[in-house]
Amino acid sequence: MKKIVSILAAVILLNVSCKKKDNGTPEDSTNTTTGSSTTTGFTPPTTNYYIVSDSTHTPDMSIPSCSSNGGSFGISKPFNKLSINPAQLRIFFDSLGSSSYRNIRNSVSEGSYRVFDIDTVPTTITNHVNVELDATEPGGQFFYKAIGKLYVSKTNNKLRFTSNGVLNMKGKKYLGPGFSGSIYSRTVKFSIEEGAQF
């Protein structure tokens, strides 16, 4: 009986380890060190997408904004299916001892990427980043903060910002002044190259 259980467990483990990853989720290898520039383990998507709570943005002509050093990135798009107009995604890397943002462009080598932990409070930890969503919804103005991981890759000196799959977000409604006590939830998934119009 023990032998059968051991064989069954080995087959299950082999099956789980051989399952193909979802095409929409970036692949990350276990030998990647968070915050270091590397060339293996993650393949950046070749298309741009911006998805909030399982709904794709409504196409428009706007392009993302990116600071020259890559330390601040943002995009604002409508989501007609969710009655959100707009949903502004903001990614920023606070600088150490300065009011400016960290130089991310120079910290990512051409053809490689870095992985950053997403924090919910402003942070100057070098391998951390803030990812926020400001959404104008039918019920008012909502501010969400994400948790998870962010990939920043560089191709032809252009930065691409990619979420590690779907990121969970928690937020509050702005009451002007102050925020509601209630907590609201959304999700966000994206891969966006600077200068992309989609």
ZADO-1210 file (C-alpha; in nm, 4 decimals, padded with zeros to 6 digits):
<atoms>
<atom x="00.0000" y="00.0000" z="00.0000" code="MET" pos="1"/>
<atom x="00.2835" y="00.2411" z="00.0912" code="LYS" pos="2"/>
<atom x="00.4460" y="00.1729" z="-00.2459" code="LYS" pos="3"/>
<atom x="00.1236" y="00.2594" z="-00.4337" code="ILE" pos="4"/>
<atom x="00.0787" y="00.5837" z="-00.2369" code="VAL" pos="5"/>
<atom x="00.4436" y="00.6822" z="-00.3075" code="SER" pos="6"/>
<atom x="00.4055" y="00.6140" z="-00.6797" code="ILE" pos="7"/>
<atom x="00.0767" y="00.8069" z="-00.6920" code="LEU" pos="8"/>
<atom x="00.2345" y="01.1061" z="-00.5134" code="ALA" pos="9"/>
<atom x="00.5298" y="01.1037" z="-00.7553" code="ALA" pos="10"/>
<atom x="00.2960" y="01.0978" z="-01.0578" code="VAL" pos="11"/>
<atom x="00.0922" y="01.3909" z="-00.9189" code="ILE" pos="12"/>
<atom x="00.4065" y="01.5960" z="-00.8520" code="LEU" pos="13"/>
<atom x="00.5391" y="01.5236" z="-01.2009" code="LEU" pos="14"/>
<atom x="00.2054" y="01.6216" z="-01.3567" code="ASN" pos="15"/>
<atom x="00.1889" y="01.9508" z="-01.1622" code="VAL" pos="16"/>
<atom x="00.5485" y="02.0431" z="-01.2474" code="SER" pos="17"/>
<atom x="00.4933" y="01.9741" z="-01.6192" code="CYS" pos="18"/>
<atom x="00.1775" y="02.1838" z="-01.6573" code="LYS" pos="19"/>
<atom x="00.2104" y="02.4706" z="-01.9046" code="LYS" pos="20"/>
<atom x="00.1847" y="02.8222" z="-01.7656" code="LYS" pos="21"/>
<atom x="-00.0946" y="03.0559" z="-01.8726" code="ASP" pos="22"/>
<atom x="00.0209" y="03.2547" z="-02.1780" code="ASN" pos="23"/>
<atom x="-00.0951" y="03.5764" z="-02.0124" code="GLY" pos="24"/>
<atom x="00.1288" y="03.5296" z="-01.7088" code="THR" pos="25"/>
<atom x="00.4997" y="03.6102" z="-01.7344" code="PRO" pos="26"/>
<atom x="00.7303" y="03.3219" z="-01.6541" code="GLU" pos="27"/>
<atom x="00.9886" y="03.3723" z="-01.3834" code="ASP" pos="28"/>
<atom x="01.2703" y="03.1311" z="-01.3023" code="SER" pos="29"/>
<atom x="01.3651" y="03.0368" z="-00.9492" code="THR" pos="30"/>
<atom x="01.7261" y="03.1531" z="-01.0006" code="ASN" pos="31"/>
<atom x="01.6218" y="03.5164" z="-01.0481" code="THR" pos="32"/>
<atom x="01.7261" y="03.7512" z="-00.7703" code="THR" pos="33"/>
<atom x="01.4670" y="04.0211" z="-00.7005" code="THR" pos="34"/>
<atom x="01.5965" y="04.3639" z="-00.7994" code="GLY" pos="35"/>
<atom x="01.8892" y="04.2387" z="-01.0076" code="SER" pos="36"/>
<atom x="01.9241" y="04.2760" z="-01.3830" code="SER" pos="37"/>
<atom x="01.9071" y="03.9405" z="-01.5587" code="THR" pos="38"/>
<atom x="01.8500" y="03.7956" z="-01.9057" code="THR" pos="39"/>
<atom x="01.6891" y="03.4615" z="-01.8214" code="THR" pos="40"/>
<atom x="01.3661" y="03.3349" z="-01.6681" code="GLY" pos="41"/>
<atom x="01.1175" y="03.5915" z="-01.7995" code="PHE" pos="42"/>
<atom x="01.0038" y="03.6584" z="-02.1540" code="THR" pos="43"/>
<atom x="00.8411" y="04.0015" z="-02.1898" code="PRO" pos="44"/>
<atom x="00.5125" y="04.0007" z="-02.3823" code="PRO" pos="45"/>
<atom x="00.5236" y="04.1474" z="-02.7324" code="THR" pos="46"/>
<atom x="00.1778" y="04.3042" z="-02.7111" code="THR" pos="47"/>
<atom x="00.0437" y="04.5794" z="-02.4882" code="ASN" pos="48"/>
<atom x="-00.2534" y="04.5190" z="-02.2623" code="TYR" pos="49"/>
<atom x="-00.4224" y="04.6916" z="-01.9698" code="TYR" pos="50"/>
<atom x="-00.6961" y="04.4972" z="-01.7898" code="ILE" pos="51"/>
<atom x="-00.8929" y="04.6065" z="-01.4822" code="VAL" pos="52"/>
<atom x="-01.1182" y="04.3550" z="-01.3047" code="SER" pos="53"/>
<atom x="-01.1147" y="04.1186" z="-01.6059" code="ASP" pos="54"/>
<atom x="-01.2180" y="04.3975" z="-01.8459" code="SER" pos="55"/>
<atom x="-00.9925" y="04.5264" z="-02.1247" code="THR" pos="56"/>
<atom x="-00.9645" y="04.9028" z="-02.1652" code="HIS" pos="57"/>
<atom x="-01.1614" y="05.0841" z="-02.4316" code="THR" pos="58"/>
<atom x="-00.9165" y="05.1646" z="-02.7155" code="PRO" pos="59"/>
<atom x="-00.8241" y="05.5299" z="-02.7520" code="ASP" pos="60"/>
<atom x="-00.5356" y="05.7392" z="-02.8865" code="MET" pos="61"/>
<atom x="-00.3657" y="05.8154" z="-02.5531" code="SER" pos="62"/>
<atom x="-00.0095" y="05.7005" z="-02.4908" code="ILE" pos="63"/>
<atom x="00.1589" y="05.6279" z="-02.1573" code="PRO" pos="64"/>
<atom x="00.3778" y="05.8865" z="-01.9906" code="SER" pos="65"/>
<atom x="00.7246" y="05.7844" z="-01.8761" code="CYS" pos="66"/>
<atom x="00.9866" y="06.0015" z="-01.7099" code="SER" pos="67"/>
<atom x="01.3221" y="06.0179" z="-01.8882" code="SER" pos="68"/>
<atom x="01.4850" y="05.8015" z="-01.6201" code="ASN" pos="69"/>
<atom x="01.1943" y="05.5551" z="-01.6084" code="GLY" pos="70"/>
<atom x="01.1262" y="05.6198" z="-01.2405" code="GLY" pos="71"/>
<atom x="00.7689" y="05.7321" z="-01.3000" code="SER" pos="72"/>
<atom x="00.5216" y="05.5752" z="-01.5436" code="PHE" pos="73"/>
<atom x="00.1516" y="05.6267" z="-01.5986" code="GLY" pos="74"/>
<atom x="-00.1329" y="05.5514" z="-01.8352" code="ILE" pos="75"/>
<atom x="-00.4943" y="05.6651" z="-01.8338" code="SER" pos="76"/>
<atom x="-00.7658" y="05.4776" z="-02.0260" code="LYS" pos="77"/>
<atom x="-01.1441" y="05.4471" z="-02.0182" code="PRO" pos="78"/>
<atom x="-01.3126" y="05.1163" z="-01.9338" code="PHE" pos="79"/>
<atom x="-01.6602" y="05.1482" z="-02.0799" code="ASN" pos="80"/>
<atom x="-01.7726" y="04.7995" z="-01.9701" code="LYS" pos="81"/>
<atom x="-01.6994" y="04.8941" z="-01.6082" code="LEU" pos="82"/>
<atom x="-01.8322" y="05.2518" z="-01.6470" code="SER" pos="83"/>
<atom x="-01.4879" y="05.3786" z="-01.5431" code="ILE" pos="84"/>
<atom x="-01.3544" y="05.6892" z="-01.7162" code="ASN" pos="85"/>
<atom x="-01.0681" y="05.7054" z="-01.6686" code="PRO" pos="86"/>
<atom x="-00.8668" y="05.4439" z="-01.4820" code="ALA" pos="87"/>
<atom x="-00.5200" y="05.5874" z="-01.4312" code="GLN" pos="88"/>
<atom x="-00.2432" y="05.3377" z="-01.3584" code="LEU" pos="89"/>
<atom x="00.0558" y="05.4908" z="-01.1801" code="ARG" pos="90"/>
<atom x="00.3925" y="05.3202" z="-01.1231" code="ILE" pos="91"/>
<atom x="00.6622" y="05.5054" z="-00.9330" code="PHE" pos="92"/>
<atom x="01.0005" y="05.4356" z="-00.7798" code="PHE" pos="93"/>
<atom x="01.0705" y="05.6791" z="-00.4963" code="ASP" pos="94"/>
<atom x="01.4263" y="05.8085" z="-00.4810" code="SER" pos="95"/>
<atom x="01.6641" y="05.7717" z="-00.1897" code="LEU" pos="96"/>
<atom x="01.6932" y="06.1049" z="-00.0099" code="GLY" pos="97"/>
<atom x="01.5513" y="06.3065" z="-00.2987" code="SER" pos="98"/>
<atom x="01.2206" y="06.4404" z="-00.4289" code="SER" pos="99"/>
<atom x="01.2876" y="06.2881" z="-00.7721" code="SER" pos="100"/>
<atom x="01.2396" y="05.9273" z="-00.8829" code="TYR" pos="101"/>
<atom x="01.5059" y="05.6549" z="-00.9066" code="ARG" pos="102"/>
<atom x="01.6859" y="05.6025" z="-01.2367" code="ASN" pos="103"/>
<atom x="01.5333" y="05.2739" z="-01.3494" code="ILE" pos="104"/>
<atom x="01.6381" y="05.3084" z="-01.7145" code="ARG" pos="105"/>
<atom x="02.0088" y="05.2854" z="-01.6260" code="ASN" pos="106"/>
<atom x="01.9520" y="04.9999" z="-01.3804" code="SER" pos="107"/>
<atom x="01.8046" y="04.7656" z="-01.6442" code="VAL" pos="108"/>
<atom x="02.0494" y="04.6369" z="-01.9042" code="SER" pos="109"/>
<atom x="01.9486" y="04.6205" z="-02.2720" code="GLU" pos="110"/>
<atom x="01.7738" y="04.2899" z="-02.3440" code="GLY" pos="111"/>
<atom x="01.7265" y="04.2068" z="-01.9751" code="SER" pos="112"/>
<atom x="01.4834" y="04.2830" z="-01.6945" code="TYR" pos="113"/>
<atom x="01.4486" y="04.3448" z="-01.3219" code="ARG" pos="114"/>
<atom x="01.1883" y="04.2203" z="-01.0756" code="VAL" pos="115"/>
<atom x="01.0478" y="04.4551" z="-00.8110" code="PHE" pos="116"/>
<atom x="00.8307" y="04.3853" z="-00.5070" code="ASP" pos="117"/>
<atom x="00.5212" y="04.6055" z="-00.5033" code="ILE" pos="118"/>
<atom x="00.4679" y="04.7907" z="-00.1759" code="ASP" pos="119"/>
<atom x="00.1470" y="04.9582" z="-00.0522" code="THR" pos="120"/>
<atom x="00.3246" y="05.2501" z="00.1151" code="VAL" pos="121"/>
<atom x="00.5761" y="05.4929" z="-00.0400" code="PRO" pos="122"/>
<atom x="00.9138" y="05.3245" z="-00.0229" code="THR" pos="123"/>
<atom x="01.2740" y="05.3996" z="-00.1058" code="THR" pos="124"/>
<atom x="01.3882" y="05.0364" z="-00.0809" code="ILE" pos="125"/>
<atom x="01.5815" y="04.9837" z="-00.4046" code="THR" pos="126"/>
<atom x="01.4019" y="04.6661" z="-00.5118" code="ASN" pos="127"/>
<atom x="01.0529" y="04.7960" z="-00.4259" code="HIS" pos="128"/>
<atom x="00.7971" y="04.9951" z="-00.6260" code="VAL" pos="129"/>
<atom x="00.4491" y="05.1431" z="-00.5829" code="ASN" pos="130"/>
<atom x="00.1649" y="05.0559" z="-00.8221" code="VAL" pos="131"/>
<atom x="-00.1605" y="05.2478" z="-00.7815" code="GLU" pos="132"/>
<atom x="-00.4875" y="05.2894" z="-00.9684" code="LEU" pos="133"/>
<atom x="-00.7042" y="05.6014" z="-00.9580" code="ASP" pos="134"/>
<atom x="-01.0511" y="05.5257" z="-01.0961" code="ALA" pos="135"/>
<atom x="-01.3418" y="05.7574" z="-01.1675" code="THR" pos="136"/>
<atom x="-01.6377" y="05.5257" z="-01.1181" code="GLU" pos="137"/>
<atom x="-02.0151" y="05.5819" z="-01.1045" code="PRO" pos="138"/>
<atom x="-01.9956" y="05.5870" z="-00.7230" code="GLY" pos="139"/>
<atom x="-01.7183" y="05.8482" z="-00.7152" code="GLY" pos="140"/>
<atom x="-01.3395" y="05.8630" z="-00.7128" code="GLN" pos="141"/>
<atom x="-01.1561" y="05.5521" z="-00.5873" code="PHE" pos="142"/>
<atom x="-00.7868" y="05.5016" z="-00.5071" code="PHE" pos="143"/>
<atom x="-00.6428" y="05.1488" z="-00.5126" code="TYR" pos="144"/>
<atom x="-00.2994" y="05.0100" z="-00.4216" code="LYS" pos="145"/>
<atom x="-00.1579" y="04.6845" z="-00.5581" code="ALA" pos="146"/>
<atom x="00.0513" y="04.4071" z="-00.4067" code="ILE" pos="147"/>
<atom x="00.2622" y="04.1521" z="-00.5941" code="GLY" pos="148"/>
<atom x="00.5584" y="04.1805" z="-00.8303" code="LYS" pos="149"/>
<atom x="00.6466" y="04.4013" z="-01.1263" code="LEU" pos="150"/>
<atom x="00.8831" y="04.3230" z="-01.4153" code="TYR" pos="151"/>
<atom x="01.0659" y="04.6063" z="-01.5888" code="VAL" pos="152"/>
<atom x="01.2354" y="04.5013" z="-01.9138" code="SER" pos="153"/>
<atom x="01.4296" y="04.6972" z="-02.1750" code="LYS" pos="154"/>
<atom x="01.4373" y="04.6468" z="-02.5530" code="THR" pos="155"/>
<atom x="01.5851" y="04.9056" z="-02.7938" code="ASN" pos="156"/>
<atom x="01.6197" y="05.1361" z="-02.4910" code="ASN" pos="157"/>
<atom x="01.2413" y="05.1269" z="-02.4366" code="LYS" pos="158"/>
<atom x="01.1121" y="05.0177" z="-02.0987" code="LEU" pos="159"/>
<atom x="00.8204" y="04.7774" z="-02.0620" code="ARG" pos="160"/>
<atom x="00.6274" y="04.7474" z="-01.7352" code="PHE" pos="161"/>
<atom x="00.4596" y="04.4084" z="-01.6810" code="THR" pos="162"/>
<atom x="00.2608" y="04.2823" z="-01.3837" code="SER" pos="163"/>
<atom x="00.3331" y="03.9324" z="-01.2584" code="ASN" pos="164"/>
<atom x="-00.0078" y="03.8032" z="-01.3652" code="GLY" pos="165"/>
<atom x="-00.3157" y="03.9526" z="-01.2012" code="VAL" pos="166"/>
<atom x="-00.2440" y="04.1913" z="-00.9133" code="LEU" pos="167"/>
<atom x="-00.4939" y="04.2275" z="-00.6290" code="ASN" pos="168"/>
<atom x="-00.5749" y="04.5835" z="-00.5280" code="MET" pos="169"/>
<atom x="-00.7435" y="04.7342" z="-00.2226" code="LYS" pos="170"/>
<atom x="-00.8707" y="05.0881" z="-00.2101" code="GLY" pos="171"/>
<atom x="-01.0948" y="05.3533" z="-00.0623" code="LYS" pos="172"/>
<atom x="-01.3420" y="05.6063" z="-00.1940" code="LYS" pos="173"/>
<atom x="-01.2426" y="05.9735" z="-00.1770" code="TYR" pos="174"/>
<atom x="-01.4995" y="06.1746" z="00.0185" code="LEU" pos="175"/>
<atom x="-01.3313" y="06.5163" z="-00.0137" code="GLY" pos="176"/>
<atom x="-01.1651" y="06.5709" z="00.2237" code="PRO" pos="177"/>
<atom x="-01.0626" y="06.2306" z="00.3496" code="GLY" pos="178"/>
<atom x="-01.1488" y="05.8744" z="00.2547" code="PHE" pos="179"/>
<atom x="-01.4248" y="05.6297" z="00.3362" code="SER" pos="180"/>
<atom x="-01.3705" y="05.3641" z="00.5999" code="GLY" pos="181"/>
<atom x="-01.4931" y="05.0934" z="00.3645" code="SER" pos="182"/>
<atom x="-01.2392" y="04.8889" z="00.1683" code="ILE" pos="183"/>
<atom x="-01.3026" y="04.8191" z="-00.2007" code="TYR" pos="184"/>
<atom x="-01.1300" y="04.5642" z="-00.4245" code="SER" pos="185"/>
<atom x="-01.0224" y="04.5482" z="-00.7874" code="ARG" pos="186"/>
<atom x="-00.7628" y="04.3600" z="-00.9901" code="THR" pos="187"/>
<atom x="-00.5218" y="04.4835" z="-01.2555" code="VAL" pos="188"/>
<atom x="-00.3092" y="04.3074" z="-01.5157" code="LYS" pos="189"/>
<atom x="-00.0869" y="04.4875" z="-01.7642" code="PHE" pos="190"/>
<atom x="00.2123" y="04.4897" z="-01.9929" code="SER" pos="191"/>
<atom x="00.2832" y="04.8313" z="-02.1406" code="ILE" pos="192"/>
<atom x="00.5833" y="04.9617" z="-02.3330" code="GLU" pos="193"/>
<atom x="00.6655" y="05.3289" z="-02.3069" code="GLU" pos="194"/>
<atom x="00.5404" y="05.5286" z="-02.6049" code="GLY" pos="195"/>
<atom x="00.2921" y="05.2570" z="-02.7088" code="ALA" pos="196"/>
<atom x="-00.0418" y="05.3637" z="-02.8521" code="GLN" pos="197"/>
<atom x="-00.3010" y="05.0900" z="-02.8145" code="PHE" pos="198"/>
</atoms>
